[in-house]
Amino acid sequence: MLVVFVAGAWWLTRASPLALVVAAAAVWFTFKVGFAMLGGLAQPIPEPPPAGELRKVKIMFRCSICGTEVRMTNANDQMPEPPRHCLEDMDLVTPIDDL
């Protein structure tokens, strides 16, 4: 297929065969990468974890740098690690009595 493309392009344009081979290889590589990326996006959403692995929680965290607040509704243990925001651990806002 590549040989037919290069021969046809050379016959039409009289361009250098080396330049045509490089161009054809670049087009092939671009299409290969593009279709691989699209195929990755077409993967189905993974199944949720089995029941019992996550527990319902209501924990609030606040970023001490910018003030962004996050409410955690599911966690895998009793007291999960605080999320990171602005490259720092967020501060626990929920009173300890409510945990």
TIRO-2110 file (N, C-alpha, C; in Angstrom, 1 decimal):
// TIRO-2110
0.8, -1.2, 0.0, N, 1, A
0.0, 0.0, 0.0, CA, 1, A
0.9, 1.3, 0.0, C, 1, A
1.9, 1.2, 0.9, N, 2, A
2.8, 2.4, 0.9, CA, 2, A
3.5, 2.6, -0.4, C, 2, A
3.9, 1.5, -1.0, N, 3, A
4.7, 1.6, -2.3, CA, 3, A
3.8, 2.2, -3.4, C, 3, A
2.5, 1.8, -3.4, N, 4, A
1.6, 2.3, -4.4, CA, 4, A
1.4, 3.8, -4.2, C, 4, A
1.2, 4.2, -2.9, N, 5, A
1.0, 5.6, -2.6, CA, 5, A
2.2, 6.4, -3.0, C, 5, A
3.5, 5.9, -2.7, N, 6, A
4.7, 6.7, -3.0, CA, 6, A
4.8, 6.7, -4.5, C, 6, A
4.6, 5.6, -5.2, N, 7, A
4.7, 5.6, -6.7, CA, 7, A
3.7, 6.6, -7.3, C, 7, A
2.5, 6.6, -6.9, N, 8, A
1.5, 7.5, -7.4, CA, 8, A
1.8, 8.9, -7.1, C, 8, A
2.2, 9.2, -5.9, N, 9, A
2.6, 10.6, -5.6, CA, 9, A
3.8, 11.1, -6.4, C, 9, A
4.8, 10.2, -6.6, N, 10, A
5.9, 10.6, -7.3, CA, 10, A
5.6, 10.8, -8.8, C, 10, A
4.7, 10.0, -9.3, N, 11, A
4.3, 10.2, -10.7, CA, 11, A
3.5, 11.5, -10.9, C, 11, A
2.7, 11.9, -9.9, N, 12, A
1.9, 13.1, -10.0, CA, 12, A
2.8, 14.4, -9.7, C, 12, A
3.7, 14.3, -8.8, N, 13, A
4.4, 15.5, -8.3, CA, 13, A
5.8, 15.6, -8.7, C, 13, A
6.4, 14.4, -9.0, N, 14, A
7.9, 14.3, -9.3, CA, 14, A
8.7, 14.8, -8.2, C, 14, A
8.2, 14.6, -6.9, N, 15, A
8.9, 15.0, -5.7, CA, 15, A
9.9, 13.9, -5.4, C, 15, A
10.9, 14.2, -4.5, N, 16, A
11.9, 13.2, -4.2, CA, 16, A
11.2, 12.0, -3.5, C, 16, A
11.6, 10.8, -4.0, N, 17, A
11.0, 9.6, -3.4, CA, 17, A
11.3, 9.5, -1.9, C, 17, A
12.5, 9.9, -1.4, N, 18, A
12.8, 9.9, 0.0, CA, 18, A
11.8, 10.8, 0.8, C, 18, A
11.5, 12.0, 0.2, N, 19, A
10.6, 12.9, 0.9, CA, 19, A
9.2, 12.3, 0.9, C, 19, A
8.8, 11.6, -0.1, N, 20, A
7.5, 10.9, -0.2, CA, 20, A
7.4, 9.8, 0.8, C, 20, A
8.4, 9.0, 1.0, N, 21, A
8.5, 7.9, 2.0, CA, 21, A
8.4, 8.5, 3.4, C, 21, A
9.1, 9.6, 3.6, N, 22, A
9.1, 10.2, 5.0, CA, 22, A
7.7, 10.7, 5.2, C, 22, A
7.0, 11.4, 4.2, N, 23, A
5.7, 11.9, 4.4, CA, 23, A
4.7, 10.8, 4.6, C, 23, A
4.8, 9.7, 3.9, N, 24, A
3.9, 8.6, 4.1, CA, 24, A
4.0, 8.0, 5.4, C, 24, A
5.3, 7.8, 5.9, N, 25, A
5.5, 7.3, 7.2, CA, 25, A
4.9, 8.2, 8.3, C, 25, A
5.1, 9.5, 8.1, N, 26, A
4.5, 10.5, 9.1, CA, 26, A
3.0, 10.4, 9.1, C, 26, A
2.4, 10.3, 8.0, N, 27, A
0.9, 10.2, 7.9, CA, 27, A
0.5, 8.8, 8.6, C, 27, A
1.2, 7.8, 8.3, N, 28, A
0.8, 6.5, 8.9, CA, 28, A
0.9, 6.5, 10.4, C, 28, A
2.1, 7.1, 10.9, N, 29, A
2.3, 7.2, 12.4, CA, 29, A
1.2, 8.1, 13.0, C, 29, A
0.9, 9.2, 12.4, N, 30, A
-0.2, 10.1, 12.9, CA, 30, A
-1.5, 9.4, 13.0, C, 30, A
-1.9, 8.7, 12.0, N, 31, A
-3.1, 7.9, 12.0, CA, 31, A
-3.1, 6.8, 13.1, C, 31, A
-2.0, 6.1, 13.2, N, 32, A
-1.9, 5.0, 14.2, CA, 32, A
-2.0, 5.6, 15.6, C, 32, A
-1.4, 6.7, 15.9, N, 33, A
-1.5, 7.3, 17.3, CA, 33, A
-2.9, 7.8, 17.5, C, 33, A
-3.4, 8.5, 16.5, N, 34, A
-4.8, 9.0, 16.6, CA, 34, A
-5.8, 8.0, 16.9, C, 34, A
-5.8, 6.9, 16.1, N, 35, A
-6.8, 5.8, 16.3, CA, 35, A
-6.6, 5.1, 17.7, C, 35, A
-5.3, 5.0, 18.1, N, 36, A
-5.1, 4.4, 19.4, CA, 36, A
-5.7, 5.3, 20.5, C, 36, A
-5.5, 6.6, 20.4, N, 37, A
-6.1, 7.6, 21.4, CA, 37, A
-7.6, 7.5, 21.4, C, 37, A
-8.2, 7.5, 20.2, N, 38, A
-9.7, 7.4, 20.1, CA, 38, A
-10.2, 6.0, 20.7, C, 38, A
-9.4, 5.0, 20.4, N, 39, A
-9.8, 3.7, 21.0, CA, 39, A
-9.7, 3.7, 22.5, C, 39, A
-8.8, 4.4, 23.1, N, 40, A
-8.7, 4.5, 24.5, CA, 40, A
-9.9, 5.2, 25.1, C, 40, A
-10.4, 6.2, 24.4, N, 41, A
-11.5, 7.0, 24.9, CA, 41, A
-12.8, 6.2, 24.8, C, 41, A
-12.8, 5.2, 23.9, N, 42, A
-14.0, 4.4, 23.7, CA, 42, A
-14.2, 3.2, 24.7, C, 42, A
-13.3, 3.1, 25.6, N, 43, A
-13.4, 2.0, 26.6, CA, 43, A
-14.6, 2.2, 27.5, C, 43, A
-15.3, 1.2, 27.9, N, 44, A
-16.4, 1.4, 28.8, CA, 44, A
-16.0, 1.8, 30.2, C, 44, A
-16.9, 2.4, 30.9, N, 45, A
-16.6, 2.8, 32.3, CA, 45, A
-16.4, 1.6, 33.2, C, 45, A
-15.4, 1.6, 34.0, N, 46, A
-15.2, 0.3, 34.8, CA, 46, A
-16.3, 0.1, 35.8, C, 46, A
-16.5, -1.1, 36.2, N, 47, A
-17.6, -1.4, 37.1, CA, 47, A
-17.3, -0.9, 38.5, C, 47, A
-18.4, -0.5, 39.2, N, 48, A
-18.1, 0.0, 40.6, CA, 48, A
-17.6, -1.1, 41.4, C, 48, A
-16.9, -0.7, 42.5, N, 49, A
-16.3, -1.7, 43.4, CA, 49, A
-17.4, -2.5, 44.1, C, 49, A
-17.1, -3.7, 44.5, N, 50, A
-18.2, -4.5, 45.2, CA, 50, A
-18.7, -3.8, 46.4, C, 50, A
-20.0, -4.1, 46.7, N, 51, A
-20.6, -3.5, 47.9, CA, 51, A
-19.8, -3.8, 49.2, C, 51, A
-19.7, -2.9, 50.0, N, 52, A
-19.0, -3.1, 51.3, CA, 52, A
-17.6, -2.6, 51.3, C, 52, A
-17.0, -2.3, 50.1, N, 53, A
-15.6, -1.8, 50.1, CA, 53, A
-15.6, -0.3, 50.5, C, 53, A
-16.6, 0.5, 50.1, N, 54, A
-16.6, 1.9, 50.4, CA, 54, A
-17.7, 2.1, 51.4, C, 54, A
-17.5, 3.0, 52.3, N, 55, A
-18.6, 3.4, 53.3, CA, 55, A
-19.0, 4.8, 53.1, C, 55, A
-20.2, 5.1, 53.4, N, 56, A
-20.8, 6.4, 53.3, CA, 56, A
-20.2, 7.3, 54.5, C, 56, A
-19.7, 8.4, 54.1, N, 57, A
-19.2, 9.4, 55.1, CA, 57, A
-19.6, 10.8, 54.7, C, 57, A
-19.5, 11.7, 55.6, N, 58, A
-19.8, 13.1, 55.3, CA, 58, A
-18.7, 13.9, 56.0, C, 58, A
-17.6, 14.1, 55.3, N, 59, A
-16.4, 14.8, 55.9, CA, 59, A
-16.1, 16.0, 55.0, C, 59, A
-15.9, 17.1, 55.6, N, 60, A
-15.6, 18.3, 54.9, CA, 60, A
-14.1, 18.7, 55.1, C, 60, A
-13.5, 19.1, 54.0, N, 61, A
-12.1, 19.5, 54.1, CA, 61, A
-12.0, 20.9, 53.5, C, 61, A
-11.0, 21.7, 53.9, N, 62, A
-10.8, 23.1, 53.4, CA, 62, A
-9.3, 23.3, 53.1, C, 62, A
-9.0, 23.9, 51.9, N, 63, A
-7.7, 24.2, 51.6, CA, 63, A
-7.3, 25.5, 52.4, C, 63, A
-6.2, 25.4, 53.1, N, 64, A
-5.7, 26.5, 53.9, CA, 64, A
-5.1, 27.6, 53.1, C, 64, A
-4.8, 27.4, 51.8, N, 65, A
-4.2, 28.4, 51.0, CA, 65, A
-5.2, 29.2, 50.2, C, 65, A
-6.1, 28.5, 49.5, N, 66, A
-7.1, 29.2, 48.7, CA, 66, A
-8.5, 29.2, 49.2, C, 66, A
-8.8, 28.4, 50.2, N, 67, A
-10.2, 28.3, 50.8, CA, 67, A
-11.1, 27.4, 50.1, C, 67, A
-10.7, 26.6, 49.1, N, 68, A
-11.6, 25.7, 48.5, CA, 68, A
-12.0, 24.6, 49.4, C, 68, A
-13.3, 24.3, 49.4, N, 69, A
-13.9, 23.3, 50.3, CA, 69, A
-14.3, 22.0, 49.5, C, 69, A
-14.1, 20.9, 50.1, N, 70, A
-14.5, 19.6, 49.5, CA, 70, A
-15.2, 18.8, 50.5, C, 70, A
-16.3, 18.1, 50.0, N, 71, A
-17.1, 17.2, 50.9, CA, 71, A
-16.9, 15.8, 50.4, C, 71, A
-16.4, 15.0, 51.2, N, 72, A
-16.1, 13.6, 50.9, CA, 72, A
-17.4, 12.8, 51.3, C, 72, A
-17.9, 12.0, 50.4, N, 73, A
-19.1, 11.3, 50.7, CA, 73, A
-18.9, 9.8, 50.7, C, 73, A
-17.8, 9.2, 50.2, N, 74, A
-17.5, 7.8, 50.2, CA, 74, A
-16.0, 7.7, 50.6, C, 74, A
-15.7, 6.8, 51.5, N, 75, A
-14.3, 6.5, 51.9, CA, 75, A
-14.1, 5.0, 52.1, C, 75, A
-12.8, 4.6, 52.0, N, 76, A
-12.5, 3.2, 52.1, CA, 76, A
-12.2, 2.8, 53.5, C, 76, A
-12.0, 3.8, 54.4, N, 77, A
-11.7, 3.5, 55.8, CA, 77, A
-12.4, 4.5, 56.7, C, 77, A
-12.3, 4.3, 58.0, N, 78, A
-13.0, 5.2, 59.0, CA, 78, A
-12.6, 6.6, 58.9, C, 78, A
-11.3, 6.9, 58.8, N, 79, A
-10.8, 8.3, 58.7, CA, 79, A
-9.8, 8.3, 57.6, C, 79, A
-10.3, 8.7, 56.4, N, 80, A
-9.4, 8.7, 55.2, CA, 80, A
-8.3, 9.8, 55.2, C, 80, A
-7.3, 9.6, 54.4, N, 81, A
-6.3, 10.7, 54.3, CA, 81, A
-6.9, 11.9, 53.7, C, 81, A
-6.5, 13.1, 54.1, N, 82, A
-7.1, 14.3, 53.5, CA, 82, A
-6.6, 14.5, 52.0, C, 82, A
-7.5, 15.0, 51.2, N, 83, A
-7.1, 15.2, 49.8, CA, 83, A
-6.1, 16.3, 49.7, C, 83, A
-5.4, 16.4, 48.6, N, 84, A
-4.4, 17.5, 48.4, CA, 84, A
-5.0, 18.6, 47.5, C, 84, A
-4.7, 19.8, 47.8, N, 85, A
-5.1, 20.9, 46.9, CA, 85, A
-4.0, 22.0, 47.1, C, 85, A
-3.7, 22.7, 46.1, N, 86, A
-2.6, 23.7, 46.1, CA, 86, A
-1.3, 23.1, 46.6, C, 86, A
-1.1, 21.8, 46.3, N, 87, A
0.1, 21.0, 46.6, CA, 87, A
0.2, 20.8, 48.2, C, 87, A
-0.8, 21.0, 48.9, N, 88, A
-0.8, 20.8, 50.4, CA, 88, A
-2.0, 20.0, 50.8, C, 88, A
-1.9, 19.2, 51.9, N, 89, A
-3.0, 18.5, 52.5, CA, 89, A
-4.1, 19.5, 52.9, C, 89, A
-5.3, 19.2, 52.7, N, 90, A
-6.4, 20.0, 53.1, CA, 90, A
-6.7, 19.8, 54.6, C, 90, A
-7.3, 20.8, 55.2, N, 91, A
-7.6, 20.8, 56.7, CA, 91, A
-8.9, 20.2, 56.9, C, 91, A
-9.1, 19.4, 57.9, N, 92, A
-10.4, 18.8, 58.3, CA, 92, A
-11.3, 19.9, 58.9, C, 92, A
-12.5, 20.1, 58.4, N, 93, A
-13.4, 21.1, 58.9, CA, 93, A
-14.5, 20.5, 59.7, C, 93, A
-14.9, 19.2, 59.4, N, 94, A
-16.0, 18.5, 60.1, CA, 94, A
-15.5, 18.3, 61.6, C, 94, A
-16.4, 18.7, 62.5, N, 95, A
-16.1, 18.4, 64.0, CA, 95, A
-15.8, 16.9, 64.2, C, 95, A
-14.9, 16.6, 65.1, N, 96, A
-14.5, 15.2, 65.3, CA, 96, A
-15.7, 14.5, 65.9, C, 96, A
-16.6, 15.2, 66.7, N, 97, A
-17.8, 14.5, 67.3, CA, 97, A
-18.7, 13.9, 66.2, C, 97, A
-18.7, 14.5, 65.0, N, 98, A
-19.6, 14.1, 63.9, CA, 98, A
-19.1, 12.9, 63.1, C, 98, A
-17.9, 12.5, 63.4, N, 99, A
-17.3, 11.4, 62.6, CA, 99, A
-17.8, 10.1, 63.3, C, 99, A
END
